[in-house]
Amino acid sequence: MIPIINAEDTRMFAEAAEAPRAVAAQRDANHGQLQRISRVLRERQPRAVVTCARGSSDRAATFGRYLIETRAGVFTSSLAPSVSSVYAARRDLEGFVFLAISQSGQSPDLLASVEAARGAGAFVIALVNVEDSPLARIAHETLPLGVGPETSVAATKSYVASLAALLHLVGEWTEDPTLLQALAAAPDLLAEAWTLDWSPAVETLQDATNLYVIGRGLGLSVAQEAALKFKETCGLHAEAFSAAEVRHGPMALLRGGFPALLLSQRDETRASIDSLAADIVAYGGTLLLAGTRAPGALALPTVPAHPSLEPMLMIQSFYRMVNALAVARGHDPDRPPHLRKVTETV
């Protein structure tokens, strides 16, 4: 058993709790710079946006993809870093925006991708926490995440700050007052989300061996991030799926109490989420449900907000729960086995 008596003693707990302050500070610090970058984006009218990231930052990039495509109407796709770092493939990225996201800004494959993208004509924007990192030095523009030191291996506040920076970027780029108002409300709502009681999920999942985490659209990003955290902090095998993909095969496992965590924001995806929730219960799965309700499911409390903000609020509540779950399962969430804070992939 790990030598931690109280889940609130972990660095993961302390750092996740700092997210509201970090988001408020980031919004104020980046406001002028984002207005300038957004004017450049409107002038350039990019052909497409390419994202590049690893780990939790890549999960944040999924949020950016859905936000950019639904709000700015610009095609967005993820680039595999190995295309540059291993295959050394050449591409024409003239007229593209290249969006690199990283906490450390040090991974060699990410740096190789950014250098290749610059050489191929892309306009590179880096979202990075370490402001004097190699990534920050080679990007055309840098948006600091501004969360301060994050020493727990499990990223928390840097992921939330990445979502906030993407929300701010797209809000300014599209001059969308609803997104900017949502961002202004984020610090207080994140603080409220941190206080919500998701402890019934700890009781349900303490002895679990497998799990699905399901979201759709803007919520897919936090489903991916939650699945990653289940694996790295709890030793719990979790797979993330879009609600639209679960019916294409994975549904076969949802019987005999197989657990699923379903995350739902209040937007156009809600109807398909509700339909899937009803089916999971009917097929005999154990369903934990955040953001909506279904007969036979365990409802987890959420903070209602703008649909683009709700996924961020759900992951903040989730972080507190998964930290407690890790301790309950006999793991130290600050020291996952075989992992380091900075992963330098080639």
DRENKOLMAR-378445 format. One record per residue (C-alpha): residue in three letters; x, y, z; residue number from 1. Coordinates in pm, 1 decimal. Example, Ala and Ser with C-alpha at 12.3 -4.5 7.8 and 13.67 -1.06 7.14 Angstrom:
2
R, ALA, 1230.0, -450.0, 780.0, 1
R, SER, 1367.0, -106.0, 714.0, 2
//
This chain:
346
R, MET, 0.0, 0.0, 0.0, 1
R, ILE, 131.3, 345.7, -86.2, 2
R, PRO, 223.8, 577.7, 204.8, 3
R, ILE, -57.7, 826.3, 136.7, 4
R, ILE, -336.6, 845.2, 393.0, 5
R, ASN, -543.4, 1124.2, 243.0, 6
R, ALA, -603.7, 1176.4, -128.0, 7
R, GLU, -589.2, 1551.1, -64.5, 8
R, ASP, -217.6, 1516.2, 19.6, 9
R, THR, -114.9, 1438.3, -338.9, 10
R, ARG, 49.7, 1687.1, -572.2, 11
R, MET, -205.6, 1590.5, -835.8, 12
R, PHE, -483.6, 1711.3, -605.7, 13
R, ALA, -305.5, 2036.5, -525.9, 14
R, GLU, -220.1, 2115.5, -886.4, 15
R, ALA, -565.1, 2032.6, -1024.6, 16
R, ALA, -716.3, 2261.9, -763.0, 17
R, GLU, -508.0, 2549.2, -907.1, 18
R, ALA, -681.5, 2536.1, -1246.9, 19
R, PRO, -934.7, 2816.6, -1178.9, 20
R, ARG, -659.3, 3058.5, -1080.3, 21
R, ALA, -443.6, 2953.4, -1374.0, 22
R, VAL, -723.4, 3004.6, -1627.3, 23
R, ALA, -802.6, 3350.0, -1489.5, 24
R, ALA, -437.2, 3454.1, -1502.9, 25
R, GLN, -392.3, 3314.3, -1853.1, 26
R, ARG, -697.0, 3496.5, -1986.6, 27
R, ASP, -571.6, 3831.4, -1858.2, 28
R, ALA, -209.0, 3778.3, -1963.3, 29
R, ASN, -286.3, 3662.0, -2318.4, 30
R, HIS, -571.1, 3898.8, -2403.0, 31
R, GLY, -375.9, 4157.5, -2603.5, 32
R, GLN, -156.3, 3902.2, -2778.3, 33
R, LEU, -458.1, 3693.4, -2878.9, 34
R, GLN, -633.4, 3994.2, -3026.9, 35
R, ARG, -326.2, 4057.1, -3243.6, 36
R, ILE, -288.9, 3690.6, -3347.3, 37
R, SER, -658.6, 3672.3, -3427.3, 38
R, ARG, -634.2, 3971.5, -3658.9, 39
R, VAL, -354.0, 3790.9, -3842.1, 40
R, LEU, -569.5, 3476.8, -3872.5, 41
R, ARG, -862.6, 3673.9, -4013.6, 42
R, GLU, -629.7, 3839.3, -4266.1, 43
R, ARG, -461.7, 3512.2, -4365.6, 44
R, GLN, -787.0, 3315.1, -4394.4, 45
R, PRO, -603.3, 2983.0, -4346.5, 46
R, ARG, -679.8, 2691.7, -4577.6, 47
R, ALA, -665.4, 2449.8, -4284.3, 48
R, VAL, -537.7, 2404.3, -3930.7, 49
R, VAL, -302.1, 2121.1, -3837.8, 50
R, THR, -257.5, 2022.9, -3473.5, 51
R, CYS, 43.8, 1843.8, -3332.2, 52
R, ALA, 80.6, 1715.7, -2974.5, 53
R, ARG, 131.1, 1411.4, -2754.1, 54
R, GLY, -42.9, 1274.7, -2443.1, 55
R, SER, -285.9, 1506.9, -2264.1, 56
R, SER, -190.1, 1788.4, -2501.6, 57
R, ASP, -309.9, 1576.1, -2794.3, 58
R, ARG, -639.7, 1525.4, -2611.7, 59
R, ALA, -665.9, 1903.3, -2587.6, 60
R, ALA, -600.2, 1921.7, -2961.4, 61
R, THR, -913.1, 1710.8, -3017.3, 62
R, PHE, -1113.5, 1981.4, -2839.8, 63
R, GLY, -945.8, 2241.9, -3060.4, 64
R, ARG, -1034.9, 2049.3, -3374.5, 65
R, TYR, -1405.9, 2037.7, -3293.5, 66
R, LEU, -1408.2, 2399.2, -3174.9, 67
R, ILE, -1229.3, 2533.9, -3482.3, 68
R, GLU, -1435.3, 2333.2, -3730.0, 69
R, THR, -1771.9, 2415.3, -3569.8, 70
R, ARG, -1699.6, 2782.1, -3489.9, 71
R, ALA, -1445.6, 2899.9, -3749.0, 72
R, GLY, -1552.2, 2659.8, -4025.8, 73
R, VAL, -1190.3, 2573.4, -4106.6, 74
R, PHE, -1086.2, 2213.7, -4174.6, 75
R, THR, -868.2, 2087.0, -3889.1, 76
R, SER, -672.3, 1766.4, -3857.6, 77
R, SER, -404.7, 1610.2, -3637.8, 78
R, LEU, -55.7, 1551.1, -3772.6, 79
R, ALA, 142.0, 1246.7, -3660.1, 80
R, PRO, 482.2, 1374.8, -3538.1, 81
R, SER, 657.5, 1068.5, -3681.5, 82
R, VAL, 575.7, 1191.0, -4032.4, 83
R, SER, 849.2, 1450.2, -3975.9, 84
R, SER, 1068.2, 1298.9, -3702.8, 85
R, VAL, 1093.4, 943.5, -3842.8, 86
R, TYR, 981.0, 948.3, -4206.4, 87
R, ALA, 1114.8, 1298.1, -4284.7, 88
R, ALA, 826.5, 1339.0, -4530.2, 89
R, ARG, 788.4, 1668.8, -4714.4, 90
R, ARG, 453.1, 1845.2, -4735.5, 91
R, ASP, 312.9, 2168.2, -4873.1, 92
R, LEU, 164.9, 2360.6, -4579.6, 93
R, GLU, 149.3, 2701.2, -4743.9, 94
R, GLY, -159.8, 2877.8, -4612.1, 95
R, PHE, -194.5, 2640.9, -4315.9, 96
R, VAL, -192.8, 2719.4, -3944.9, 97
R, PHE, 16.4, 2472.2, -3746.0, 98
R, LEU, -99.6, 2450.9, -3384.6, 99
R, ALA, 152.4, 2283.8, -3152.4, 100
R, ILE, 46.4, 2210.4, -2794.0, 101
R, SER, 285.5, 2104.0, -2518.7, 102
R, GLN, 343.5, 2143.4, -2146.2, 103
R, SER, 722.7, 2123.2, -2163.5, 104
R, GLY, 793.6, 2220.0, -2523.8, 105
R, GLN, 1089.4, 1979.4, -2532.9, 106
R, SER, 988.1, 1656.6, -2709.5, 107
R, PRO, 1218.1, 1600.2, -3009.5, 108
R, ASP, 945.2, 1467.9, -3239.7, 109
R, LEU, 724.2, 1770.5, -3172.9, 110
R, LEU, 1014.6, 2007.8, -3237.6, 111
R, ALA, 1099.1, 1826.8, -3561.1, 112
R, SER, 736.9, 1862.2, -3672.1, 113
R, VAL, 731.2, 2234.7, -3597.5, 114
R, GLU, 1056.3, 2297.7, -3781.4, 115
R, ALA, 930.1, 2100.3, -4080.2, 116
R, ALA, 599.3, 2287.1, -4076.3, 117
R, ARG, 775.4, 2624.6, -4075.5, 118
R, GLY, 989.0, 2511.6, -4365.4, 119
R, ALA, 677.5, 2397.7, -4551.6, 120
R, GLY, 514.8, 2740.6, -4522.9, 121
R, ALA, 285.6, 2701.8, -4220.1, 122
R, PHE, 215.4, 2975.8, -3968.0, 123
R, VAL, 310.0, 2814.5, -3635.5, 124
R, ILE, 132.3, 2893.5, -3309.0, 125
R, ALA, 257.9, 2719.5, -2994.4, 126
R, LEU, 49.5, 2668.3, -2681.6, 127
R, VAL, 315.7, 2586.7, -2423.6, 128
R, ASN, 361.2, 2614.8, -2050.5, 129
R, VAL, 740.5, 2653.4, -2036.4, 130
R, GLU, 783.3, 2993.2, -2197.8, 131
R, ASP, 1160.1, 2964.1, -2262.3, 132
R, SER, 1130.6, 2613.5, -2411.4, 133
R, PRO, 1270.3, 2515.8, -2752.0, 134
R, LEU, 913.3, 2502.9, -2887.3, 135
R, ALA, 844.6, 2861.3, -2782.3, 136
R, ARG, 1164.7, 2976.0, -2951.8, 137
R, ILE, 1090.3, 2826.0, -3293.1, 138
R, ALA, 718.0, 2907.1, -3322.7, 139
R, HIS, 600.3, 3221.2, -3500.9, 140
R, GLU, 368.5, 3298.8, -3209.9, 141
R, THR, 351.1, 3161.1, -2857.0, 142
R, LEU, 51.1, 3150.1, -2625.2, 143
R, PRO, 176.5, 3073.7, -2273.5, 144
R, LEU, -45.9, 2836.7, -2077.3, 145
R, GLY, 65.9, 3016.9, -1762.8, 146
R, VAL, -4.9, 2742.5, -1509.3, 147
R, GLY, 331.8, 2756.7, -1334.8, 148
R, PRO, 522.5, 2443.6, -1232.6, 149
R, GLU, 332.9, 2117.3, -1276.1, 150
R, THR, 536.6, 1849.5, -1099.5, 151
R, SER, 289.4, 1562.3, -1078.6, 152
R, VAL, 342.7, 1327.1, -1371.8, 153
R, ALA, -32.2, 1332.6, -1440.1, 154
R, ALA, -110.2, 1658.3, -1621.7, 155
R, THR, -418.9, 1836.3, -1487.7, 156
R, LYS, -409.2, 2215.3, -1476.4, 157
R, SER, -202.7, 2230.6, -1797.6, 158
R, TYR, -472.4, 2031.4, -1981.4, 159
R, VAL, -748.6, 2258.7, -1851.2, 160
R, ALA, -540.6, 2563.3, -1940.8, 161
R, SER, -491.8, 2425.6, -2293.5, 162
R, LEU, -868.4, 2401.7, -2339.5, 163
R, ALA, -906.4, 2756.9, -2206.2, 164
R, ALA, -638.3, 2889.0, -2443.5, 165
R, LEU, -809.1, 2720.2, -2739.9, 166
R, LEU, -1144.5, 2864.5, -2634.5, 167
R, HIS, -986.1, 3209.4, -2607.7, 168
R, LEU, -809.6, 3175.9, -2943.0, 169
R, VAL, -1121.7, 3069.7, -3132.7, 170
R, GLY, -1338.7, 3325.9, -2953.9, 171
R, GLU, -1108.2, 3610.6, -3057.6, 172
R, TRP, -1047.6, 3471.7, -3407.9, 173
R, THR, -1420.2, 3441.5, -3483.4, 174
R, GLU, -1513.6, 3746.9, -3273.9, 175
R, ASP, -1771.4, 3531.1, -3098.3, 176
R, PRO, -1896.3, 3705.5, -2783.0, 177
R, THR, -2060.4, 3388.4, -2649.8, 178
R, LEU, -1726.5, 3204.0, -2638.7, 179
R, LEU, -1552.4, 3500.0, -2477.3, 180
R, GLN, -1828.9, 3529.7, -2217.1, 181
R, ALA, -1798.0, 3158.4, -2146.2, 182
R, LEU, -1424.2, 3200.9, -2091.4, 183
R, ALA, -1483.8, 3493.4, -1856.8, 184
R, ALA, -1709.5, 3271.1, -1644.5, 185
R, ALA, -1467.3, 2976.9, -1648.6, 186
R, PRO, -1261.7, 3046.3, -1332.1, 187
R, ASP, -1563.2, 3067.9, -1101.1, 188
R, LEU, -1732.9, 2770.1, -1264.2, 189
R, LEU, -1414.7, 2561.5, -1245.9, 190
R, ALA, -1394.1, 2638.1, -875.6, 191
R, GLU, -1753.8, 2521.5, -836.4, 192
R, ALA, -1688.6, 2206.6, -1043.8, 193
R, TRP, -1397.4, 2118.0, -813.5, 194
R, THR, -1634.5, 2098.4, -515.0, 195
R, LEU, -1879.0, 1853.0, -675.3, 196
R, ASP, -1911.4, 1508.4, -520.0, 197
R, TRP, -1817.2, 1233.5, -764.3, 198
R, SER, -1728.4, 989.8, -484.4, 199
R, PRO, -1998.1, 738.2, -591.9, 200
R, ALA, -1779.8, 679.8, -899.1, 201
R, VAL, -1490.5, 583.8, -668.0, 202
R, GLU, -1707.8, 324.4, -499.4, 203
R, THR, -1828.2, 187.8, -833.9, 204
R, LEU, -1484.3, 166.5, -997.4, 205
R, GLN, -1258.8, 70.0, -707.8, 206
R, ASP, -1249.0, -296.4, -812.3, 207
R, ALA, -1301.1, -248.4, -1187.0, 208
R, THR, -1054.2, -393.2, -1437.6, 209
R, ASN, -1186.2, -241.4, -1761.1, 210
R, LEU, -1384.8, 67.7, -1852.5, 211
R, TYR, -1519.1, 267.1, -2145.2, 212
R, VAL, -1514.4, 647.4, -2136.2, 213
R, ILE, -1751.4, 795.0, -2391.5, 214
R, GLY, -1812.1, 1144.3, -2524.7, 215
R, ARG, -1896.7, 1306.9, -2854.5, 216
R, GLY, -1800.0, 1623.4, -3038.0, 217
R, LEU, -1645.3, 1874.2, -2799.4, 218
R, GLY, -1679.7, 1614.4, -2524.2, 219
R, LEU, -1463.5, 1353.9, -2698.6, 220
R, SER, -1148.9, 1533.1, -2585.0, 221
R, VAL, -1230.2, 1498.7, -2216.2, 222
R, ALA, -1333.1, 1135.7, -2265.8, 223
R, GLN, -987.5, 1072.1, -2413.2, 224
R, GLU, -820.1, 1259.6, -2128.4, 225
R, ALA, -1022.2, 1074.6, -1863.6, 226
R, ALA, -931.7, 736.5, -2015.8, 227
R, LEU, -564.6, 832.4, -2011.7, 228
R, LYS, -584.8, 933.3, -1644.8, 229
R, PHE, -759.9, 609.3, -1547.2, 230
R, LYS, -470.1, 418.1, -1701.4, 231
R, GLU, -177.7, 619.3, -1573.5, 232
R, THR, -296.2, 700.2, -1219.6, 233
R, CYS, -522.6, 404.8, -1131.4, 234
R, GLY, -382.7, 113.4, -1328.9, 235
R, LEU, -732.7, 77.7, -1474.2, 236
R, HIS, -760.3, -19.2, -1840.3, 237
R, ALA, -987.4, 239.9, -2000.6, 238
R, GLU, -1071.9, 303.0, -2364.3, 239
R, ALA, -1214.6, 627.6, -2496.9, 240
R, PHE, -1477.1, 625.0, -2771.5, 241
R, SER, -1700.3, 863.7, -2953.0, 242
R, ALA, -2062.3, 783.9, -2873.0, 243
R, ALA, -2106.9, 732.8, -3247.8, 244
R, GLU, -1835.1, 463.7, -3254.5, 245
R, VAL, -1952.4, 252.4, -2960.2, 246
R, ARG, -2223.9, 89.3, -3171.6, 247
R, HIS, -1961.5, -20.1, -3427.7, 248
R, GLY, -1832.0, -315.8, -3229.1, 249
R, PRO, -1748.0, -201.7, -2872.8, 250
R, MET, -2114.6, -233.4, -2771.0, 251
R, ALA, -2065.0, -611.7, -2755.7, 252
R, LEU, -1880.1, -580.7, -2422.4, 253
R, LEU, -2146.0, -372.1, -2250.4, 254
R, ARG, -2307.4, -653.2, -2054.1, 255
R, GLY, -2263.2, -821.3, -1719.8, 256
R, GLY, -2198.6, -494.2, -1540.5, 257
R, PHE, -1917.8, -374.0, -1771.2, 258
R, PRO, -1867.7, -10.0, -1661.0, 259
R, ALA, -1889.1, 296.6, -1879.9, 260
R, LEU, -1846.4, 665.2, -1796.5, 261
R, LEU, -2051.1, 878.7, -2034.6, 262
R, LEU, -1984.7, 1256.0, -2054.4, 263
R, SER, -2241.2, 1479.6, -2222.8, 264
R, GLN, -2242.5, 1853.8, -2289.9, 265
R, ARG, -2565.6, 2033.4, -2382.3, 266
R, ASP, -2533.2, 2067.5, -2758.1, 267
R, GLU, -2637.2, 1892.7, -3078.7, 268
R, THR, -2479.4, 1566.6, -2962.4, 269
R, ARG, -2714.6, 1530.8, -2664.1, 270
R, ALA, -2983.2, 1322.4, -2838.9, 271
R, SER, -2736.2, 1055.0, -2952.2, 272
R, ILE, -2578.5, 1045.0, -2605.5, 273
R, ASP, -2915.9, 995.3, -2437.3, 274
R, SER, -3006.1, 718.1, -2680.3, 275
R, LEU, -2676.8, 539.9, -2614.7, 276
R, ALA, -2717.9, 576.0, -2237.4, 277
R, ALA, -3053.9, 404.6, -2249.0, 278
R, ASP, -2909.6, 118.9, -2454.0, 279
R, ILE, -2611.1, 67.5, -2221.7, 280
R, VAL, -2843.6, 27.6, -1925.0, 281
R, ALA, -3075.3, -202.6, -2121.3, 282
R, TYR, -2784.9, -423.5, -2228.3, 283
R, GLY, -2665.2, -468.7, -1869.3, 284
R, GLY, -2376.6, -224.3, -1851.2, 285
R, THR, -2297.4, -23.8, -1537.5, 286
R, LEU, -2336.6, 337.6, -1646.0, 287
R, LEU, -2193.1, 648.7, -1478.6, 288
R, LEU, -2340.9, 954.7, -1641.9, 289
R, ALA, -2223.5, 1317.9, -1625.7, 290
R, GLY, -2416.0, 1601.2, -1789.2, 291
R, THR, -2746.7, 1423.5, -1844.1, 292
R, ARG, -2962.0, 1159.4, -1676.9, 293
R, ALA, -3101.2, 818.0, -1764.4, 294
R, PRO, -3307.1, 565.9, -1565.6, 295
R, GLY, -3078.8, 303.6, -1416.6, 296
R, ALA, -2761.1, 513.7, -1447.7, 297
R, LEU, -2553.3, 665.0, -1168.7, 298
R, ALA, -2579.8, 1042.1, -1218.6, 299
R, LEU, -2270.2, 1248.6, -1142.2, 300
R, PRO, -2328.3, 1619.3, -1068.7, 301
R, THR, -2213.4, 1882.1, -1319.3, 302
R, VAL, -2213.3, 2260.2, -1351.7, 303
R, PRO, -2440.8, 2387.7, -1631.6, 304
R, ALA, -2268.0, 2636.1, -1861.3, 305
R, HIS, -2209.4, 2721.6, -2226.1, 306
R, PRO, -2177.0, 2388.3, -2414.7, 307
R, SER, -1820.2, 2471.4, -2517.4, 308
R, LEU, -1724.1, 2518.2, -2153.1, 309
R, GLU, -1902.0, 2218.2, -2001.9, 310
R, PRO, -1638.7, 1958.6, -2104.2, 311
R, MET, -1372.2, 2161.5, -1922.6, 312
R, LEU, -1587.5, 2173.7, -1609.2, 313
R, MET, -1651.1, 1798.5, -1621.6, 314
R, ILE, -1281.6, 1714.7, -1642.8, 315
R, GLN, -1215.3, 1937.1, -1342.8, 316
R, SER, -1466.2, 1736.0, -1135.4, 317
R, PHE, -1320.3, 1417.6, -1280.2, 318
R, TYR, -965.0, 1501.7, -1171.4, 319
R, ARG, -1066.0, 1517.5, -807.1, 320
R, MET, -1247.3, 1184.8, -836.7, 321
R, VAL, -972.4, 999.5, -1025.0, 322
R, ASN, -710.4, 1116.6, -777.1, 323
R, ALA, -919.9, 968.6, -495.7, 324
R, LEU, -979.5, 652.2, -698.6, 325
R, ALA, -606.4, 604.3, -750.8, 326
R, VAL, -541.9, 619.9, -377.7, 327
R, ALA, -836.8, 390.8, -304.1, 328
R, ARG, -691.3, 134.2, -548.0, 329
R, GLY, -348.5, 150.3, -378.6, 330
R, HIS, -169.2, 370.1, -633.3, 331
R, ASP, 28.4, 692.0, -599.2, 332
R, PRO, -114.9, 923.3, -866.9, 333
R, ASP, 198.4, 1139.9, -852.1, 334
R, ARG, 430.8, 853.7, -944.4, 335
R, PRO, 278.0, 629.6, -1212.3, 336
R, PRO, 500.5, 332.8, -1297.1, 337
R, HIS, 727.1, 358.3, -1602.6, 338
R, LEU, 638.4, 724.3, -1670.9, 339
R, ARG, 825.2, 1054.8, -1651.3, 340
R, LYS, 695.9, 1412.5, -1651.2, 341
R, VAL, 873.9, 1503.0, -1974.3, 342
R, THR, 848.8, 1231.0, -2239.7, 343
R, GLU, 1107.7, 1289.1, -2512.8, 344
R, THR, 975.3, 1085.3, -2804.5, 345
R, VAL, 1184.1, 1072.6, -3119.4, 346
//
